[in-house]
Amino acid sequence: MLPWLLCLALLLLLLLLKLHLLRRGMREIAGQVSARLSEDSNNLIFLSSRDRALRQLAAELNVQVDMKFSWEYGASFSDSPELQTMISGWYGAGTEVVFACGGSMFQSITAAASANDGKVIGVDVDQSSQSDTVITSAMKGLSDAVQWAVAKVYDDSFAEIGGESTSLGVKENAVALPIDTWSLANYTVDDYKELYQKVLDGTLVVDNDYSKMEGAEYSNLTLDII
């Protein structure tokens, strides 16, 4: 009887040790991911654990990304054969997704995407119903923005915004991604909601100074602005 009890105790000890190491590994991952978000960095995640599943998770988080970023101002908001040809050239040269933010030029861009197996990000409203190439849309909370501005009239504070350029964000419910038609494969709705909440409560601050992108260094991202 005693040898069996000793084996059982040893097994329990090994399981507790394994659990301790797993918990330590998860804390390491959680702490380093949190640091990435708070410091706006992409530092590699290092683990002391040799657990296969944890090291696989860290490897996926440490994926190296090569990104080329460019933009082009349209001559107008209209669609045109010239625009479609230009965007087709982009896709042909390796562009994976185009943010189509400009009225009916969306039609030219989705046509080019359809012909080249490319992807598109819509704008203003959820445009997924207009093309199968749309993977998400940068939506404006138009009704909330109007209500926010009209409220300024009723509380006699419209002078604060009248004749001024004003940027609204998550605090005014003025920007969002569409959830009901979510199609992003490697980024879940829960991931999005968590990130949105961090912006809402100020944990994560969005910096609109694009000049900081040039010359910035990231541990697992090579950004080429062209």
C-alpha positions in Angstrom: 0.0 0.0 0.0 2.8 2.4 0.9 4.5 2.3 -2.5 1.3 3.2 -4.2 0.8 6.1 -1.9 4.3 7.3 -2.6 3.7 7.1 -6.3 0.5 9.0 -6.0 2.1 11.7 -3.9 4.9 11.9 -6.5 2.4 12.2 -9.3 0.5 14.9 -7.5 3.7 16.8 -6.8 4.7 16.6 -10.5 1.2 17.9 -11.5 1.4 20.8 -9.1 4.9 21.6 -10.4 3.6 21.5 -14.0 0.6 23.7 -13.0 3.0 26.2 -11.3 5.2 26.4 -14.4 2.2 26.9 -16.7 0.8 29.7 -14.5 4.3 31.3 -14.5 4.5 31.1 -18.3 1.0 32.6 -18.7 1.9 35.5 -16.4 5.1 36.1 -18.4 3.1 36.2 -21.6 0.3 38.4 -20.1 2.9 40.8 -18.6 4.8 41.2 -21.9 1.7 41.6 -24.0 0.4 44.2 -21.6 3.8 46.0 -21.9 3.5 46.0 -25.7 0.1 47.7 -25.5 1.0 50.3 -22.8 4.4 51.1 -24.4 3.1 51.0 -28.0 5.9 48.5 -28.9 6.2 45.1 -30.5 9.0 43.7 -28.3 9.5 39.9 -28.7 8.0 37.7 -26.0 10.5 35.6 -24.1 9.5 32.6 -21.9 11.4 30.7 -19.2 8.9 27.8 -19.7 9.7 24.9 -21.9 6.0 23.9 -22.3 5.3 23.2 -26.0 1.8 24.9 -26.0 3.1 28.1 -24.3 6.1 28.3 -26.6 3.8 27.9 -29.6 1.6 30.7 -28.3 4.7 32.9 -27.8 5.9 32.0 -31.3 2.6 33.1 -32.8 2.7 36.4 -31.0 6.3 36.9 -32.2 5.5 36.5 -35.9 7.8 38.8 -37.9 5.8 41.1 -40.2 7.1 42.9 -43.3 4.7 45.8 -44.1 4.7 48.3 -46.9 2.5 51.3 -46.4 1.5 53.9 -49.0 -1.3 56.3 -49.8 -2.5 58.2 -52.8 -4.9 61.2 -52.8 -7.6 60.9 -55.4 -8.3 63.6 -57.9 -12.0 63.3 -56.9 -14.4 61.0 -55.1 -15.6 59.5 -58.3 -14.9 56.1 -59.7 -12.9 55.9 -62.9 -11.2 53.4 -65.2 -7.8 55.2 -64.5 -8.3 54.6 -60.8 -9.2 51.0 -61.3 -6.1 50.5 -63.4 -3.8 52.1 -60.9 -5.2 50.0 -58.0 -5.0 46.8 -60.1 -1.3 47.7 -60.5 -1.0 47.9 -56.7 -2.5 44.5 -56.2 -0.4 43.1 -58.9 2.7 44.4 -57.2 1.8 42.7 -54.0 -0.6 45.0 -52.2 -2.9 42.9 -50.0 -5.5 45.4 -48.8 -6.6 48.9 -49.8 -8.4 51.3 -47.5 -10.9 52.8 -49.9 -12.0 56.1 -48.2 -13.6 58.3 -50.8 -17.2 58.1 -52.0 -17.8 56.2 -55.3 -14.1 55.6 -55.9 -15.0 52.6 -53.8 -16.5 51.0 -56.9 -13.2 51.2 -58.8 -11.2 49.8 -55.9 -13.5 46.8 -55.3 -13.5 46.1 -59.0 -9.7 46.0 -59.0 -9.7 43.9 -55.9 -12.2 41.4 -57.4 -10.0 41.0 -60.5 -6.8 40.5 -58.4 -8.0 38.5 -55.4 -7.4 41.5 -53.2 -9.0 42.9 -50.1 -10.6 46.2 -49.3 -11.4 48.2 -46.1 -14.6 50.2 -46.5 -15.4 53.6 -45.0 -18.2 55.6 -43.3 -20.7 52.7 -43.0 -20.5 48.9 -43.1 -19.8 48.3 -46.8 -19.5 44.5 -46.6 -22.8 44.1 -48.4 -21.5 46.0 -51.5 -18.6 43.7 -52.2 -17.2 40.3 -51.1 -13.7 41.9 -51.1 -14.5 44.0 -48.0 -13.0 42.6 -44.9 -14.1 45.4 -42.5 -15.1 49.1 -42.6 -14.0 52.1 -40.7 -17.4 53.4 -39.7 -18.4 56.8 -38.6 -21.1 57.1 -35.9 -23.0 59.6 -37.9 -26.2 59.7 -35.8 -24.2 59.9 -32.6 -22.1 62.8 -34.0 -25.2 64.7 -35.1 -26.8 64.2 -31.7 -23.6 65.3 -30.0 -23.5 68.5 -32.0 -27.2 69.3 -31.7 -26.9 68.9 -27.9 -24.5 71.8 -28.0 -27.2 74.0 -29.3 -29.6 73.1 -26.5 -27.0 73.6 -23.7 -25.9 76.9 -25.3 -22.3 75.7 -25.9 -22.4 75.4 -29.7 -20.0 78.4 -29.9 -17.3 75.9 -28.7 -17.5 74.0 -31.9 -19.1 76.4 -34.4 -16.7 77.3 -37.2 -14.1 74.9 -35.8 -12.7 71.6 -37.0 -13.5 69.0 -34.4 -12.4 65.3 -34.2 -14.7 62.9 -32.5 -13.6 59.4 -31.4 -14.6 56.4 -29.3 -15.7 58.6 -26.3 -18.4 60.1 -28.5 -19.2 56.7 -30.1 -18.2 58.3 -33.4 -15.9 55.6 -34.8 -16.2 51.8 -34.8 -15.8 48.6 -36.8 -18.9 46.6 -37.8 -19.4 43.6 -35.5 -22.5 42.0 -37.0 -20.7 41.2 -40.3 -17.3 40.4 -38.8 -15.1 38.4 -41.2 -11.5 38.9 -39.9 -10.1 35.4 -39.4 -7.2 36.0 -37.0 -8.7 38.9 -35.0 -11.9 38.2 -33.0 -14.7 40.5 -32.0 -13.6 40.0 -28.4 -10.1 41.1 -29.3 -11.6 44.2 -30.9 -13.9 45.0 -27.9 -10.9 44.7 -25.5 -8.8 47.1 -27.6 -11.8 49.5 -28.0 -12.2 49.5 -24.2 -8.6 50.3 -23.7 -8.9 53.3 -26.1 -12.1 54.3 -24.3 -10.7 54.3 -20.8 -7.4 56.0 -21.9 -5.2 52.9 -21.3 -4.2 53.1 -25.0 -3.8 56.5 -26.6 -4.1 56.8 -30.4 -1.4 59.2 -31.8 -2.3 60.9 -35.0 1.2 62.2 -35.6 2.1 60.2 -38.8 5.6 61.6 -38.9 6.5 59.3 -36.0 6.0 56.3 -38.3 9.0 57.2 -40.3 12.2 55.9 -38.7 10.4 54.0 -36.0 11.9 50.7 -35.0 9.9 47.6 -34.0 11.3 44.3 -32.9 9.0 42.1 -35.1 7.7 44.6 -37.7 9.6 46.0 -40.7 7.6 49.0 -41.9 8.5 50.4 -45.3 6.7 53.7 -46.1 6.6 54.2 -49.8 
